[in-house]
Amino acid sequence: MLDVTLQKREPEKVEEKVKKPVYNWLFENSINTGKARLDISQQEFKYEKWRTNSSLSNFVDTIFYANQMNINYNVTDQMHYDYLFYSIRKSKRYGKKKTDQDRQNEKLAKEEQDNINLICDFYKYNKVKAKAALRVLTDEQLKQIKNKLQKVE
């Protein structure tokens, strides 16, 4: 392409953004499954003690090991990894998936909390009195309260 002075124009250099690699759970999976011991210094990802301790503290059989490493926070990364790798029994540990029942319970809890806030606003009650009033009020009365509050706003 030519510019205004009819000189050949160099194409603009577009800088590509370097994407930071997403942390993979290589270390935590190695500790849990025990397939191969890793050398921390030769991995592309930095070993993060807090992430490993946090992931292992979600399970009953590994919480004490994670707590022991929290107490001894001044050990090196390799020592931290080795202790957990050799002391934890190898097993598949997965987080609990949410079921339809869990989602439904969350939805009901959110609706109840919204209703309590509605009663607090309308009757100027505190949370304890609003919970007691919620047990007495019917769905029709809650709809009326909601409509009255919407008209006021």
C-alpha positions as CSV (number, residue, x, y, z in Angstrom):
1,M,0.0,0.0,0.0
2,L,1.1,3.5,-0.6
3,D,0.8,6.5,1.8
4,V,0.0,10.1,0.9
5,T,3.5,10.8,-0.4
6,L,3.3,7.7,-2.7
7,Q,5.9,5.9,-0.6
8,K,5.5,2.3,0.1
9,R,4.0,1.9,3.6
10,E,5.1,-0.8,6.0
11,P,2.2,-2.8,7.4
12,E,1.5,-2.1,11.0
13,K,2.8,-4.6,13.4
14,V,0.0,-6.1,15.5
15,E,1.1,-7.2,18.9
16,E,-0.3,-10.5,19.9
17,K,-1.4,-10.9,23.5
18,V,0.3,-13.8,25.1
19,K,-2.3,-15.8,26.9
20,K,-1.3,-17.0,30.4
21,P,-1.7,-20.7,30.6
22,V,-4.5,-22.0,32.7
23,Y,-3.4,-23.7,35.9
24,N,-3.8,-27.4,35.5
25,W,-4.2,-29.7,38.5
26,L,-1.1,-31.8,37.7
27,F,0.3,-31.6,41.2
28,E,-3.0,-32.3,43.0
29,N,-3.8,-35.2,40.7
30,S,-0.4,-36.7,41.2
31,I,-0.8,-36.5,45.0
32,N,-4.2,-38.2,44.8
33,T,-3.6,-40.9,42.2
34,G,0.1,-41.5,43.0
35,K,1.0,-42.5,39.5
36,A,4.3,-40.6,39.3
37,R,6.3,-38.4,41.6
38,L,6.9,-35.0,40.0
39,D,10.0,-32.8,40.3
40,I,8.6,-29.3,41.0
41,S,11.5,-27.5,39.4
42,Q,11.0,-29.2,36.0
43,Q,7.3,-28.3,35.6
44,E,6.0,-25.4,33.5
45,F,3.6,-24.3,36.2
46,K,4.6,-22.9,39.5
47,Y,3.7,-25.1,42.5
48,E,1.3,-23.3,44.8
49,K,1.1,-24.6,48.3
50,W,-2.1,-22.8,49.2
51,R,-3.9,-24.3,46.2
52,T,-2.8,-27.8,47.1
53,N,-3.7,-27.4,50.7
54,S,-7.1,-25.9,49.8
55,S,-8.0,-28.7,47.4
56,L,-7.0,-31.4,49.9
57,S,-8.8,-29.7,52.8
58,N,-12.1,-30.6,51.2
59,F,-11.9,-34.3,52.1
60,V,-12.1,-35.9,55.5
61,D,-9.1,-38.2,55.0
62,T,-6.7,-35.5,53.8
63,I,-7.6,-32.5,55.9
64,F,-5.1,-33.3,58.7
65,Y,-2.3,-33.6,56.2
66,A,-3.2,-30.2,54.6
67,N,-3.4,-28.7,58.1
68,Q,0.0,-30.1,59.0
69,M,1.4,-28.3,55.9
70,N,-0.4,-25.1,56.9
71,I,1.4,-25.3,60.3
72,N,4.7,-25.9,58.6
73,Y,4.4,-23.2,56.0
74,N,8.2,-22.5,55.8
75,V,9.1,-25.8,54.1
76,T,10.2,-25.7,50.4
77,D,7.8,-26.4,47.6
78,Q,9.5,-29.8,46.9
79,M,9.3,-30.8,50.6
80,H,5.7,-29.8,50.7
81,Y,4.8,-31.8,47.7
82,D,6.9,-34.9,48.8
83,Y,5.3,-35.0,52.2
84,L,1.8,-34.9,50.7
85,F,2.7,-37.4,47.9
86,Y,4.1,-40.0,50.2
87,S,1.7,-39.6,53.2
88,I,-1.7,-39.5,51.5
89,R,-3.4,-42.7,50.6
90,K,-4.0,-42.9,46.9
91,S,-7.6,-42.6,45.9
92,K,-9.8,-40.8,43.4
93,R,-11.2,-37.7,45.1
94,Y,-13.7,-35.6,43.3
95,G,-15.8,-32.6,44.3
96,K,-19.5,-33.3,44.8
97,K,-21.6,-32.5,41.7
98,K,-24.7,-30.5,42.3
99,T,-27.8,-32.6,41.7
100,D,-31.2,-31.3,40.7
101,Q,-32.3,-31.7,44.3
102,D,-29.4,-29.4,45.4
103,R,-30.4,-26.8,42.8
104,Q,-34.0,-26.9,43.9
105,N,-33.0,-26.5,47.5
106,E,-30.9,-23.5,46.7
107,K,-33.8,-22.0,44.7
108,L,-36.2,-22.5,47.7
109,A,-33.7,-21.0,50.1
110,K,-33.3,-17.9,47.9
111,E,-37.1,-17.5,47.6
112,E,-37.4,-17.8,51.4
113,Q,-34.7,-15.2,51.9
114,D,-36.4,-12.9,49.4
115,N,-39.7,-13.3,51.2
116,I,-38.0,-12.5,54.6
117,N,-36.5,-9.4,53.1
118,L,-39.9,-8.4,51.7
119,I,-41.5,-8.8,55.2
120,C,-38.6,-6.9,56.8
121,D,-39.2,-4.0,54.4
122,F,-43.0,-4.0,54.7
123,Y,-43.5,-4.5,58.4
124,K,-40.1,-3.0,59.5
125,Y,-39.3,-6.3,61.3
126,N,-35.9,-7.7,62.1
127,K,-34.9,-11.0,60.5
128,V,-36.0,-13.1,63.5
129,K,-39.5,-11.6,63.6
130,A,-39.7,-11.8,59.8
131,K,-39.0,-15.6,59.9
132,A,-41.7,-16.1,62.4
133,A,-44.1,-14.0,60.4
134,L,-43.3,-15.9,57.2
135,R,-44.6,-19.1,58.8
136,V,-47.9,-17.4,59.4
137,L,-48.4,-15.6,56.1
138,T,-49.9,-17.3,53.1
139,D,-48.7,-17.1,49.5
140,E,-51.6,-14.8,48.6
141,Q,-50.7,-12.4,51.4
142,L,-47.1,-12.4,50.3
143,K,-48.2,-11.5,46.7
144,Q,-50.2,-8.6,48.1
145,I,-47.3,-7.4,50.1
146,K,-45.1,-7.6,47.1
147,N,-47.6,-5.7,45.0
148,K,-47.9,-2.9,47.6
149,L,-44.2,-2.5,47.9
150,Q,-43.8,-2.3,44.1
151,K,-46.5,0.4,43.9
152,V,-44.7,2.4,46.6
153,E,-41.4,2.3,44.8
